[in-house]
Protein backbone atom coordinates (compact mmCIF):
# COMPACT_ATOMS: atom_id res chain seq x y z
CA UNK A 1 0.00 0.00 0.00
CA UNK A 2 1.17 3.54 -0.74
CA UNK A 3 0.79 6.65 1.43
CA UNK A 4 1.06 10.26 0.27
CA UNK A 5 2.37 13.18 2.35
CA UNK A 6 2.59 16.86 1.45
CA UNK A 7 5.89 18.40 2.61
CA UNK A 8 5.47 22.10 1.73
CA UNK A 9 2.29 23.83 2.87
CA UNK A 10 1.44 27.28 4.24
CA UNK A 11 -1.61 28.41 6.21
CA UNK A 12 -3.53 31.69 6.27
CA UNK A 13 -3.49 31.63 10.07
CA UNK A 14 0.28 32.10 10.14
CA UNK A 15 1.83 32.99 6.78
CA UNK A 16 0.72 36.44 5.64
CA UNK A 17 1.13 35.41 1.98
CA UNK A 18 -1.19 32.40 2.31
CA UNK A 19 -4.91 32.58 1.60
CA UNK A 20 -6.28 29.18 2.63
CA UNK A 21 -7.01 28.07 6.17
CA UNK A 22 -5.30 25.12 7.78
CA UNK A 23 -8.66 23.36 8.15
CA UNK A 24 -9.46 23.75 4.45
CA UNK A 25 -6.00 22.52 3.50
CA UNK A 26 -6.41 19.41 5.64
CA UNK A 27 -9.82 18.70 4.16
CA UNK A 28 -8.47 19.21 0.63
CA UNK A 29 -5.55 16.82 1.08
CA UNK A 30 -7.81 14.27 2.73
CA UNK A 31 -10.11 14.46 -0.31
CA UNK A 32 -7.13 13.51 -2.49
CA UNK A 33 -6.38 10.47 -0.39
CA UNK A 34 -3.31 11.86 1.34
CA UNK A 35 -2.31 10.40 4.69
CA UNK A 36 -0.77 13.54 6.11
CA UNK A 37 1.10 16.79 5.65
CA UNK A 38 3.85 18.93 7.16
CA UNK A 39 2.89 22.54 7.92
CA UNK A 40 5.88 24.63 6.80
CA UNK A 41 4.72 28.16 7.49
CA UNK A 42 7.11 31.01 6.78
CA UNK A 43 9.50 31.80 9.61
CA UNK A 44 10.44 35.23 8.24
CA UNK A 45 9.20 38.79 7.81
CA UNK A 46 6.42 37.21 5.68
CA UNK A 47 4.92 36.13 8.99
CA UNK A 48 6.33 38.43 11.65
CA UNK A 49 6.66 41.76 9.83
CA UNK A 50 9.64 43.82 8.73
CA UNK A 51 10.57 44.73 12.31
CA UNK A 52 10.79 41.08 13.40
CA UNK A 53 14.54 40.88 12.97
CA UNK A 54 15.06 43.23 15.91
CA UNK A 55 13.08 41.19 18.44
CA UNK A 56 14.59 38.72 20.88
CA UNK A 57 11.62 36.36 20.54
CA UNK A 58 9.14 35.90 17.72
CA UNK A 59 5.38 35.59 18.32
CA UNK A 60 5.39 31.87 19.04
CA UNK A 61 1.62 31.52 19.38
CA UNK A 62 1.08 33.18 16.00
CA UNK A 63 3.66 30.95 14.40
CA UNK A 64 2.03 27.81 15.77
CA UNK A 65 -1.56 28.87 15.04
CA UNK A 66 -1.74 27.33 11.57
CA UNK A 67 -0.10 24.09 12.70
CA UNK A 68 -2.38 23.78 15.71
CA UNK A 69 -5.47 24.47 13.57
CA UNK A 70 -4.39 21.78 11.11
CA UNK A 71 -3.76 19.36 13.96
CA UNK A 72 -7.24 20.00 15.35
CA UNK A 73 -8.82 19.42 11.93
CA UNK A 74 -6.84 16.27 11.20
CA UNK A 75 -8.64 13.73 13.36
CA UNK A 76 -7.17 10.29 14.01
CA UNK A 77 -6.63 9.18 10.42
CA UNK A 78 -4.44 12.01 9.13
CA UNK A 79 -0.92 12.95 10.26
CA UNK A 80 -0.05 16.62 10.75
CA UNK A 81 3.55 17.48 11.60
CA UNK A 82 5.21 20.79 12.41
CA UNK A 83 7.82 22.08 10.01
CA UNK A 84 9.18 25.46 8.96
CA UNK A 85 10.30 27.47 5.96
CA UNK A 86 12.91 29.82 7.33
CA UNK A 87 14.54 32.78 5.61
CA UNK A 88 17.40 34.27 7.58
CA UNK A 89 17.62 38.01 8.10
CA UNK A 90 18.75 39.96 4.99
CA UNK A 91 18.78 36.91 2.69
CA UNK A 92 16.59 35.59 -0.14
CA UNK A 93 17.11 31.86 0.43
CA UNK A 94 14.41 29.66 1.97
CA UNK A 95 15.00 26.45 3.89
CA UNK A 96 12.48 23.75 4.76
CA UNK A 97 12.93 22.23 8.20
CA UNK A 98 11.59 18.82 9.22
CA UNK A 99 11.65 16.90 12.49
CA UNK A 100 11.08 19.82 14.87
CA UNK A 101 8.42 20.36 17.53
CA UNK A 102 6.80 23.24 19.42
CA UNK A 103 9.54 23.24 22.03
CA UNK A 104 12.14 23.87 19.32
CA UNK A 105 10.26 27.01 18.23
CA UNK A 106 9.81 28.26 21.76
CA UNK A 107 13.22 27.65 23.31
CA UNK A 108 15.48 29.05 20.59
CA UNK A 109 14.33 32.67 20.59
CA UNK A 110 14.39 34.62 17.33
CA UNK A 111 16.14 32.30 14.89
CA UNK A 112 16.22 34.82 12.04
CA UNK A 113 19.60 35.96 13.37
CA UNK A 114 21.21 32.53 13.60
CA UNK A 115 22.45 32.21 10.03
CA UNK A 116 23.14 28.94 8.17
CA UNK A 117 25.79 27.36 10.40
CA UNK A 118 24.31 28.14 13.80
CA UNK A 119 20.78 27.30 12.73
CA UNK A 120 21.89 24.02 11.15
CA UNK A 121 23.62 23.06 14.39
CA UNK A 122 20.40 23.75 16.34
CA UNK A 123 18.34 21.60 13.98
CA UNK A 124 20.82 18.74 13.96
CA UNK A 125 20.97 18.77 17.77
CA UNK A 126 17.18 18.31 17.78
CA UNK A 127 17.33 15.42 15.31
CA UNK A 128 15.85 17.40 12.42
CA UNK A 129 16.72 18.11 8.78
CA UNK A 130 17.34 21.29 6.78
CA UNK A 131 16.44 21.22 3.08
CA UNK A 132 16.95 24.14 0.69
CA UNK A 133 13.63 25.05 -0.93
CA UNK A 134 13.38 25.83 -4.68
CA UNK A 135 17.14 26.46 -5.04
CA UNK A 136 16.94 27.88 -8.57
CA UNK A 137 14.07 30.30 -8.15
CA UNK A 138 14.82 33.93 -9.05
CA UNK A 139 17.07 35.75 -6.55
CA UNK A 140 17.85 32.48 -4.73
CA UNK A 141 21.45 31.30 -4.32
CA UNK A 142 22.55 27.73 -3.78
CA UNK A 143 23.43 27.15 -0.14
CA UNK A 144 26.69 25.83 1.23
CA UNK A 145 26.14 22.04 1.23
CA UNK A 146 27.83 21.88 4.65
CA UNK A 147 24.75 23.46 6.22
CA UNK A 148 21.92 21.61 4.51
CA UNK A 149 20.89 17.95 4.29
CA UNK A 150 19.54 18.15 0.76
CA UNK A 151 17.30 20.16 -1.53
CA UNK A 152 13.80 20.36 -2.92
CA UNK A 153 14.03 19.10 -6.51
CA UNK A 154 10.32 19.41 -7.32
CA UNK A 155 8.36 22.50 -6.37
CA UNK A 156 4.91 22.39 -8.00
CA UNK A 157 4.71 26.18 -8.28
CA UNK A 158 7.74 25.98 -10.58
CA UNK A 159 6.65 23.01 -12.69
CA UNK A 160 6.28 25.08 -15.88
CA UNK A 161 9.81 26.47 -15.59
CA UNK A 162 13.22 24.80 -15.72
CA UNK A 163 13.96 25.47 -12.04
CA UNK A 164 13.16 21.90 -10.99
CA UNK A 165 15.43 20.35 -13.63
CA UNK A 166 18.27 22.59 -12.48
CA UNK A 167 17.61 21.68 -8.84
CA UNK A 168 17.71 17.98 -9.68
CA UNK A 169 20.98 18.39 -11.56
CA UNK A 170 22.48 20.31 -8.63
CA UNK A 171 21.37 17.60 -6.20
CA UNK A 172 23.07 14.97 -8.34
CA UNK A 173 26.23 17.03 -8.65
CA UNK A 174 26.45 17.53 -4.88
CA UNK A 175 25.38 13.94 -4.21
CA UNK A 176 22.61 14.95 -1.81
CA UNK A 177 21.18 11.88 -0.11
CA UNK A 178 17.87 13.64 0.61
CA UNK A 179 15.74 15.27 -2.08
CA UNK A 180 12.13 16.33 -1.64
CA UNK A 181 9.08 17.61 -3.47
CA UNK A 182 6.17 19.78 -2.42
CA UNK A 183 3.27 21.91 -3.58
CA UNK A 184 4.42 25.13 -1.92
CA UNK A 185 0.69 25.36 -1.20
CA UNK A 186 -0.69 28.84 -0.39
CA UNK A 187 -4.19 29.20 -1.85
CA UNK A 188 -7.23 27.62 -3.48
CA UNK A 189 -5.96 28.29 -7.00
CA UNK A 190 -3.06 25.89 -6.38
CA UNK A 191 -5.25 22.84 -5.81
CA UNK A 192 -3.82 21.20 -8.92
CA UNK A 193 -0.36 21.36 -7.35
CA UNK A 194 -0.57 18.71 -4.62
CA UNK A 195 2.83 17.03 -4.43
CA UNK A 196 5.08 15.72 -1.66
CA UNK A 197 6.29 12.17 -1.24
CA UNK A 198 4.84 8.67 -1.59
CA UNK A 199 5.89 6.02 0.92
CA UNK A 200 5.19 2.35 1.56
CA UNK A 201 4.72 2.86 5.29
CA UNK A 202 2.73 5.31 7.32
CA UNK A 203 4.41 8.37 8.75
CA UNK A 204 3.00 8.93 12.22
CA UNK A 205 5.55 11.26 13.79
CA UNK A 206 8.73 13.26 13.22
CA UNK A 207 10.94 10.24 13.83
CA UNK A 208 9.21 8.35 11.04
CA UNK A 209 9.52 11.28 8.64
CA UNK A 210 13.22 11.89 9.30
CA UNK A 211 14.04 8.18 9.13
CA UNK A 212 12.22 7.70 5.82
CA UNK A 213 13.79 10.78 4.24
CA UNK A 214 17.24 9.60 5.31
CA UNK A 215 16.58 6.10 4.00
CA UNK A 216 15.56 7.23 0.53
CA UNK A 217 12.67 4.76 0.66
CA UNK A 218 10.10 7.05 -0.97
CA UNK A 219 9.11 8.54 -4.29
CA UNK A 220 8.49 12.21 -5.07
CA UNK A 221 4.96 12.87 -6.24
CA UNK A 222 5.56 14.85 -9.43
CA UNK A 223 2.09 14.10 -10.80
C-alpha positions in Angstrom: 0.0 0.0 0.0 1.2 3.5 -0.7 0.8 6.7 1.4 1.1 10.3 0.3 2.4 13.2 2.3 2.6 16.9 1.5 5.9 18.4 2.6 5.5 22.1 1.7 2.3 23.8 2.9 1.4 27.3 4.2 -1.6 28.4 6.2 -3.5 31.7 6.3 -3.5 31.6 10.1 0.3 32.1 10.1 1.8 33.0 6.8 0.7 36.4 5.6 1.1 35.4 2.0 -1.2 32.4 2.3 -4.9 32.6 1.6 -6.3 29.2 2.6 -7.0 28.1 6.2 -5.3 25.1 7.8 -8.7 23.4 8.2 -9.5 23.8 4.4 -6.0 22.5 3.5 -6.4 19.4 5.6 -9.8 18.7 4.2 -8.5 19.2 0.6 -5.6 16.8 1.1 -7.8 14.3 2.7 -10.1 14.5 -0.3 -7.1 13.5 -2.5 -6.4 10.5 -0.4 -3.3 11.9 1.3 -2.3 10.4 4.7 -0.8 13.5 6.1 1.1 16.8 5.7 3.8 18.9 7.2 2.9 22.5 7.9 5.9 24.6 6.8 4.7 28.2 7.5 7.1 31.0 6.8 9.5 31.8 9.6 10.4 35.2 8.2 9.2 38.8 7.8 6.4 37.2 5.7 4.9 36.1 9.0 6.3 38.4 11.7 6.7 41.8 9.8 9.6 43.8 8.7 10.6 44.7 12.3 10.8 41.1 13.4 14.5 40.9 13.0 15.1 43.2 15.9 13.1 41.2 18.4 14.6 38.7 20.9 11.6 36.4 20.5 9.1 35.9 17.7 5.4 35.6 18.3 5.4 31.9 19.0 1.6 31.5 19.4 1.1 33.2 16.0 3.7 30.9 14.4 2.0 27.8 15.8 -1.6 28.9 15.0 -1.7 27.3 11.6 -0.1 24.1 12.7 -2.4 23.8 15.7 -5.5 24.5 13.6 -4.4 21.8 11.1 -3.8 19.4 14.0 -7.2 20.0 15.3 -8.8 19.4 11.9 -6.8 16.3 11.2 -8.6 13.7 13.4 -7.2 10.3 14.0 -6.6 9.2 10.4 -4.4 12.0 9.1 -0.9 12.9 10.3 0.0 16.6 10.7 3.6 17.5 11.6 5.2 20.8 12.4 7.8 22.1 10.0 9.2 25.5 9.0 10.3 27.5 6.0 12.9 29.8 7.3 14.5 32.8 5.6 17.4 34.3 7.6 17.6 38.0 8.1 18.8 40.0 5.0 18.8 36.9 2.7 16.6 35.6 -0.1 17.1 31.9 0.4 14.4 29.7 2.0 15.0 26.4 3.9 12.5 23.8 4.8 12.9 22.2 8.2 11.6 18.8 9.2 11.7 16.9 12.5 11.1 19.8 14.9 8.4 20.4 17.5 6.8 23.2 19.4 9.5 23.2 22.0 12.1 23.9 19.3 10.3 27.0 18.2 9.8 28.3 21.8 13.2 27.7 23.3 15.5 29.1 20.6 14.3 32.7 20.6 14.4 34.6 17.3 16.1 32.3 14.9 16.2 34.8 12.0 19.6 36.0 13.4 21.2 32.5 13.6 22.5 32.2 10.0 23.1 28.9 8.2 25.8 27.4 10.4 24.3 28.1 13.8 20.8 27.3 12.7 21.9 24.0 11.1 23.6 23.1 14.4 20.4 23.7 16.3 18.3 21.6 14.0 20.8 18.7 14.0 21.0 18.8 17.8 17.2 18.3 17.8 17.3 15.4 15.3 15.9 17.4 12.4 16.7 18.1 8.8 17.3 21.3 6.8 16.4 21.2 3.1 16.9 24.1 0.7 13.6 25.1 -0.9 13.4 25.8 -4.7 17.1 26.5 -5.0 16.9 27.9 -8.6 14.1 30.3 -8.2 14.8 33.9 -9.1 17.1 35.8 -6.6 17.9 32.5 -4.7 21.4 31.3 -4.3 22.5 27.7 -3.8 23.4 27.2 -0.1 26.7 25.8 1.2 26.1 22.0 1.2 27.8 21.9 4.6 24.7 23.5 6.2 21.9 21.6 4.5 20.9 18.0 4.3 19.5 18.2 0.8 17.3 20.2 -1.5 13.8 20.4 -2.9 14.0 19.1 -6.5 10.3 19.4 -7.3 8.4 22.5 -6.4 4.9 22.4 -8.0 4.7 26.2 -8.3 7.7 26.0 -10.6 6.7 23.0 -12.7 6.3 25.1 -15.9 9.8 26.5 -15.6 13.2 24.8 -15.7 14.0 25.5 -12.0 13.2 21.9 -11.0 15.4 20.4 -13.6 18.3 22.6 -12.5 17.6 21.7 -8.8 17.7 18.0 -9.7 21.0 18.4 -11.6 22.5 20.3 -8.6 21.4 17.6 -6.2 23.1 15.0 -8.3 26.2 17.0 -8.7 26.5 17.5 -4.9 25.4 13.9 -4.2 22.6 14.9 -1.8 21.2 11.9 -0.1 17.9 13.6 0.6 15.7 15.3 -2.1 12.1 16.3 -1.6 9.1 17.6 -3.5 6.2 19.8 -2.4 3.3 21.9 -3.6 4.4 25.1 -1.9 0.7 25.4 -1.2 -0.7 28.8 -0.4 -4.2 29.2 -1.9 -7.2 27.6 -3.5 -6.0 28.3 -7.0 -3.1 25.9 -6.4 -5.2 22.8 -5.8 -3.8 21.2 -8.9 -0.4 21.4 -7.3 -0.6 18.7 -4.6 2.8 17.0 -4.4 5.1 15.7 -1.7 6.3 12.2 -1.2 4.8 8.7 -1.6 5.9 6.0 0.9 5.2 2.4 1.6 4.7 2.9 5.3 2.7 5.3 7.3 4.4 8.4 8.8 3.0 8.9 12.2 5.6 11.3 13.8 8.7 13.3 13.2 10.9 10.2 13.8 9.2 8.3 11.0 9.5 11.3 8.6 13.2 11.9 9.3 14.0 8.2 9.1 12.2 7.7 5.8 13.8 10.8 4.2 17.2 9.6 5.3 16.6 6.1 4.0 15.6 7.2 0.5 12.7 4.8 0.7 10.1 7.0 -1.0 9.1 8.5 -4.3 8.5 12.2 -5.1 5.0 12.9 -6.2 5.6 14.8 -9.4 2.1 14.1 -10.8 
